[in-house]
Each structure stands twice: as structure tokens, then as C-alpha cells.
Amino acid sequence: LLPSFTGAMNISTAKCWSSEVNNPHPTAARELGSGASADGYEGGFGTALMLKDLNLAVDAGEEEGLALPVAGLSRDLYRMADLHGYGRRDFGVMLEFLKGVK
């Protein structure tokens, strides 16, 4: 089902970088032949870097008096993942982290 779903996405308006080039799901990434998830989330844009960017976004929102609740929750999740040793792995590893897979 997943390769068919990904294929359908990539020929429709749902097509985007994360579905076509760097799919966070390992099965889809292997099918596409690209993406850090196809290689155990090694390489790619690290979780620690995503955490840094989320910190910058939340701080900027606070400076402007904006509430960014989804950014704050995302930051908290990436912080937990980083504390559990996922910092150097691609940010797509959140799928595995949230499932409890190490």
C-alpha cells in the first residue's frame, strides 16, 4: 500500500520534496532510491539541527508576541529525541522515535 500511496502522491498536487526526494518512511525511501530513512536515517539534516532551527523560530515568535504552539510542541519533541541520542540522525527519524524504535 505504501509504494502505491507514495506513487499517487508524487503524480498529484501532494507531490513535494519530502514525498519525492527525502521521504521519512524507510520503505518509501527505498522504493524511491533516495532519502536518509533508506539508510537508517544516517546523514541528512540532523535532528539537533532541526532543534536549533525550532528554537530560533520559537524565540523569534516570542520576540514578536506571536504564539506558535505547534512549533513549541515540535521543539519539545525534537528536544526529547535529541536527549535520547537521535541528534545526529536525520530529522525524519521522528517516525521511529515516536514509535519507540531505537
N, CA, C and O of each residue as an XYZ file, in Angstrom:
408
protein
N       0.824     -1.196      0.000
C       0.000      0.000      0.000
C       0.867      1.259      0.000
O       0.560      2.215     -0.712
N       1.943      1.275      0.785
C       2.750      2.492      0.888
C       3.360      2.914     -0.448
O       3.238      4.084     -0.809
N       4.020      2.011     -1.209
C       4.559      2.463     -2.505
C       3.471      2.997     -3.434
O       3.700      3.981     -4.139
N       2.305      2.376     -3.451
C       1.214      2.863     -4.293
C       0.751      4.240     -3.838
O       0.490      5.115     -4.664
N       0.649      4.430     -2.542
C       0.219      5.715     -1.989
C       1.240      6.798     -2.319
O       0.883      7.891     -2.757
N       2.523      6.479     -2.101
C       3.574      7.453     -2.410
C       3.581      7.772     -3.895
O       3.729      8.931     -4.283
N       3.422      6.759     -4.721
C       3.370      6.987     -6.158
C       2.220      7.889     -6.551
O       2.377      8.777     -7.389
N       1.074      7.667     -5.953
C      -0.098      8.504     -6.244
C       0.151      9.943     -5.793
O      -0.222     10.887     -6.489
N       0.776     10.107     -4.641
C       1.078     11.457     -4.153
C       1.991     12.189     -5.132
O       1.804     13.374     -5.409
N       2.984     11.463     -5.651
C       4.003     12.113     -6.474
C       3.553     12.431     -7.900
O       4.317     13.015     -8.668
N       2.325     12.054     -8.263
C       1.789     12.468     -9.564
C       0.554     13.355     -9.381
O      -0.235     13.543    -10.306
N       0.407     13.888     -8.178
C      -0.743     14.746     -7.883
C      -0.265     16.032     -7.225
O       0.935     16.297     -7.159
N      -1.200     16.817     -6.745
C      -0.843     18.068     -6.081
C      -0.170     17.839     -4.733
O       0.341     18.789     -4.140
N      -0.155     16.609     -4.236
C       0.523     16.301     -2.974
C       2.031     16.155     -3.151
O       2.764     16.051     -2.167
N       2.497     16.148     -4.390
C       3.929     15.983     -4.673
C       4.733     17.079     -3.996
O       4.421     18.264     -4.120
N       5.765     16.675     -3.283
C       6.627     17.634     -2.615
C       7.983     16.973     -2.343
O       8.154     15.771     -2.545
N       8.926     17.771     -1.889
C      10.279     17.296     -1.627
C      10.291     16.105     -0.671
O      11.019     15.138     -0.897
N       9.496     16.167      0.388
C       9.537     15.104      1.385
C       8.864     13.822      0.921
O       9.111     12.764      1.500
N       8.026     13.880     -0.098
C       7.442     12.640     -0.604
C       8.235     12.080     -1.780
O       8.232     10.872     -2.018
N       8.912     12.956     -2.510
C       9.596     12.528     -3.725
C      11.099     12.301     -3.541
O      11.660     11.402     -4.166
N      11.753     13.092     -2.703
C      13.210     13.047     -2.611
C      13.697     12.493     -1.278
O      14.570     11.626     -1.250
N      13.149     12.978     -0.188
C      13.644     12.591      1.140
C      12.490     12.095      2.004
O      12.208     12.649      3.066
N      11.832     11.044      1.531
C      10.675     10.520      2.250
C      11.118      9.976      3.607
O      12.067      9.195      3.671
N      10.449     10.375      4.693
C      10.871      9.925      6.018
C      10.516      8.470      6.332
O      10.958      7.933      7.347
N       9.730      7.835      5.476
C       9.385      6.432      5.724
C      10.388      5.537      4.998
O      10.559      5.662      3.786
N      11.057      4.631      5.727
C      12.108      3.808      5.117
C      11.662      3.003      3.896
O      12.405      2.921      2.917
N      10.489      2.420      3.930
C      10.015      1.623      2.795
C       9.832      2.498      1.560
O      10.245      2.125      0.462
N       9.219      3.649      1.740
C       9.014      4.564      0.618
C      10.352      5.071      0.093
O      10.541      5.170     -1.119
N      11.279      5.392      0.985
C      12.579      5.907      0.563
C      13.351      4.857     -0.228
O      13.975      5.180     -1.238
N      13.315      3.612      0.219
C      13.999      2.549     -0.531
C      13.360      2.382     -1.901
O      14.062      2.169     -2.890
N      12.052      2.475     -1.970
C      11.343      2.367     -3.245
C      11.751      3.501     -4.192
O      11.901      3.298     -5.397
N      11.929      4.700     -3.619
C      12.326      5.857     -4.421
C      13.813      5.846     -4.754
O      14.250      6.483     -5.713
N      14.587      5.115     -3.949
C      16.030      5.063     -4.159
C      16.776      6.263     -3.610
O      17.902      6.537     -4.025
N      16.162      6.982     -2.682
C      16.832      8.131     -2.072
C      16.224      8.415     -0.710
O      15.138      7.939     -0.381
N      16.944      9.194      0.065
C      16.456      9.602      1.378
C      17.227      8.954      2.506
O      17.596      7.781      2.432
N      17.466      9.725      3.548
C      18.224      9.238      4.698
C      17.526      8.083      5.400
O      18.186      7.237      6.004
N      16.198      8.038      5.329
C      15.481      6.956      6.008
C      15.779      5.600      5.371
O      15.650      4.568      6.030
N      16.174      5.591      4.105
C      16.528      4.337      3.433
C      17.833      3.780      3.980
O      18.143      2.605      3.781
N      18.599      4.623      4.672
C      19.893      4.221      5.223
C      19.911      4.377      6.740
O      20.910      4.814      7.312
N      18.815      4.022      7.382
C      18.762      4.097      8.846
C      18.825      5.506      9.394
O      19.260      5.712     10.527
N      18.396      6.484      8.603
C      18.378      7.895      8.995
C      19.780      8.459      9.206
O      19.947      9.464      9.898
N      20.785      7.821      8.616
C      22.150      8.346      8.679
C      22.287      9.439      7.630
O      21.699      9.355      6.552
N      23.069     10.468      7.954
C      23.220     11.590      7.040
C      21.982     12.466      7.078
O      21.204     12.413      8.030
N      21.806     13.254      6.063
C      20.638     14.116      6.012
C      20.763     15.300      6.955
O      21.856     15.648      7.401
N      19.631     15.906      7.248
C      19.572     17.086      8.117
C      19.310     16.599      9.538
O      18.223     16.110      9.847
N      20.302     16.734     10.388
C      20.251     16.167     11.725
C      19.141     16.712     12.616
O      18.725     17.865     12.503
N      18.686     15.845     13.498
C      17.664     16.207     14.475
C      18.118     17.375     15.343
O      17.315     18.245     15.679
N      19.403     17.402     15.710
C      19.923     18.510     16.523
C      19.854     19.832     15.750
O      19.618     20.886     16.340
N      20.060     19.774     14.434
C      19.942     20.990     13.623
C      18.485     21.444     13.537
O      18.202     22.641     13.572
N      17.577     20.499     13.425
C      16.155     20.850     13.412
C      15.771     21.486     14.750
O      15.017     22.458     14.784
N      16.284     20.944     15.835
C      16.021     21.513     17.157
C      16.539     22.946     17.227
O      15.855     23.824     17.752
N      17.731     23.189     16.706
C      18.282     24.545     16.684
C      17.347     25.492     15.929
O      17.052     26.589     16.404
N      16.888     25.070     14.763
C      16.002     25.909     13.959
C      14.663     26.146     14.649
O      14.115     27.247     14.584
N      14.139     25.121     15.304
C      12.882     25.298     16.027
C      13.050     26.255     17.200
O      12.156     27.051     17.487
N      14.189     26.179     17.878
C      14.467     27.136     18.952
C      14.488     28.560     18.405
O      13.932     29.470     19.019
N      15.128     28.754     17.253
C      15.172     30.085     16.642
C      13.773     30.571     16.279
O      13.437     31.734     16.501
N      12.963     29.679     15.720
C      11.600     30.055     15.320
C      10.751     30.431     16.529
O      10.054     31.445     16.510
N      10.809     29.620     17.575
C      10.007     29.896     18.769
C      10.477     31.189     19.433
O       9.661     31.999     19.873
N      11.796     31.379     19.503
C      12.328     32.614     20.088
C      11.882     33.833     19.288
O      11.499     34.851     19.865
N      11.932     33.731     17.957
C      11.510     34.852     17.107
C      10.024     35.146     17.311
O       9.620     36.307     17.367
N       9.223     34.105     17.421
C       7.795     34.293     17.673
C       7.549     34.999     18.991
O       6.716     35.901     19.079
N       8.285     34.581     20.021
C       8.138     35.214     21.332
C       8.526     36.687     21.282
O       7.860     37.531     21.882
N       9.620     36.998     20.557
C      10.054     38.394     20.435
C       8.990     39.262     19.765
O       8.864     40.448     20.070
N       8.231     38.667     18.856
C       7.189     39.399     18.143
C       5.820     39.286     18.813
O       4.833     39.826     18.311
N       5.761     38.587     19.945
C       4.497     38.435     20.655
C       3.539     37.468     19.981
O       2.325     37.565     20.162
N       4.076     36.534     19.203
C       3.255     35.552     18.500
C       3.250     34.220     19.229
O       4.286     33.764     19.714
N       2.110     33.614     19.303
C       2.001     32.274     19.861
C       2.234     31.278     18.726
O       1.550     31.333     17.704
N       3.181     30.380     18.898
C       3.481     29.345     17.904
C       3.387     27.978     18.591
O       4.402     27.315     18.804
N       2.164     27.564     18.934
C       2.016     26.347     19.729
C       2.532     25.083     19.044
O       3.114     24.229     19.712
N       2.339     24.940     17.745
C       2.812     23.739     17.058
C       4.335     23.734     17.005
O       4.961     22.686     17.162
N       4.929     24.899     16.785
C       6.392     24.987     16.792
C       6.939     24.639     18.165
O       7.954     23.952     18.272
N       6.275     25.107     19.223
C       6.719     24.793     20.579
C       6.627     23.303     20.888
O       7.541     22.730     21.481
N       5.532     22.684     20.489
C       5.385     21.234     20.702
C       6.406     20.452     19.886
O       6.977     19.473     20.366
N       6.629     20.888     18.656
C       7.631     20.230     17.815
C       9.012     20.351     18.441
O       9.777     19.388     18.473
N       9.322     21.539     18.935
C      10.609     21.748     19.599
C      10.771     20.795     20.776
O      11.834     20.205     20.963
N       9.719     20.649     21.562
C       9.792     19.749     22.719
C      10.044     18.302     22.284
O      10.831     17.593     22.910
N       9.375     17.866     21.211
C       9.581     16.506     20.713
C      11.001     16.313     20.192
O      11.630     15.292     20.469
N      11.506     17.287     19.441
C      12.877     17.177     18.932
C      13.893     17.244     20.064
O      14.940     16.600     19.997
N      13.594     18.017     21.102
C      14.486     18.060     22.270
C      14.535     16.681     22.935
O      15.610     16.203     23.300
N      13.376     16.047     23.092
C      13.347     14.703     23.686
C      14.118     13.718     22.815
O      14.878     12.898     23.330
N      13.930     13.790     21.509
C      14.649     12.888     20.602
C      16.149     13.108     20.714
O      16.923     12.151     20.742
N      16.559     14.366     20.779
C      17.980     14.687     20.914
C      18.537     14.122     22.218
O      19.627     13.551     22.237
N      17.796     14.282     23.294
C      18.238     13.757     24.598
C      18.311     12.230     24.618
O      19.043     11.651     25.421
N      17.553     11.585     23.736
C      17.574     10.119     23.648
C      18.578      9.612     22.615
O      18.563      8.434     22.258
N      19.448     10.496     22.137
C      20.530     10.062     21.266
C      20.262     10.117     19.775
O      21.022      9.542     18.996
N      19.204     10.791     19.358
C      18.871     10.878     17.936
C      19.442     12.128     17.265
O      19.178     12.349     16.083
N      20.201     12.937     17.965
C      20.636     14.238     17.465
C      21.373     14.235     16.154
O      21.219     15.164     15.361
N      22.176     13.209     15.898
C      22.966     13.166     14.665
C      22.229     12.490     13.512
O      22.710     12.495     12.378
N      21.086     11.918     13.792
C      20.331     11.228     12.737
C      19.382     12.197     12.051
O      18.963     13.190     12.646
N      19.042     11.912     10.800
C      18.163     12.769     10.015
C      16.860     13.037     10.764
O      16.345     12.170     11.470
N      16.341     14.248     10.600
C      15.146     14.651     11.348
C      13.931     13.774     11.072
O      12.994     13.765     11.870
N      13.922     13.043      9.971
C      12.834     12.112      9.684
C      12.764     10.954     10.653
O      11.779     10.216     10.680
N      13.820     10.790     11.461
C      13.854      9.715     12.451
C      12.753      9.880     13.496
O      12.521      8.981     14.304
N      12.080     11.021     13.479
C      10.976     11.219     14.429
C       9.915     10.142     14.278
O       9.251      9.789     15.252
N       9.745      9.610     13.064
C       8.787      8.498     12.892
C       9.169      7.326     13.779
O       8.314      6.730     14.435
N      10.445      6.998     13.798
C      10.919      5.888     14.626
C      10.875      6.268     16.107
O      10.476      5.457     16.942
N      11.283      7.489     16.433
C      11.286      7.929     17.820
C       9.890      7.868     18.425
O       9.708      7.378     19.539
N       8.908      8.368     17.684
C       7.536      8.383     18.203
C       6.943      6.980     18.323
O       6.040      6.747     19.127
N       7.457      6.051     17.518
C       7.009      4.651     17.627
C       7.777      3.916     18.730
O       7.432      2.787     19.079
N       8.808      4.550     19.272
C       9.598      3.914     20.322
C      10.697      3.002     19.804
O      11.194      2.152     20.542
N      11.078      3.167     18.558
C      12.120      2.335     17.957
C      13.443      3.047     18.109
O      13.539      4.236     17.803
N      14.458      2.358     18.569
C      15.790      2.968     18.746
C      16.716      2.522     17.657
O      17.879      2.925     17.632
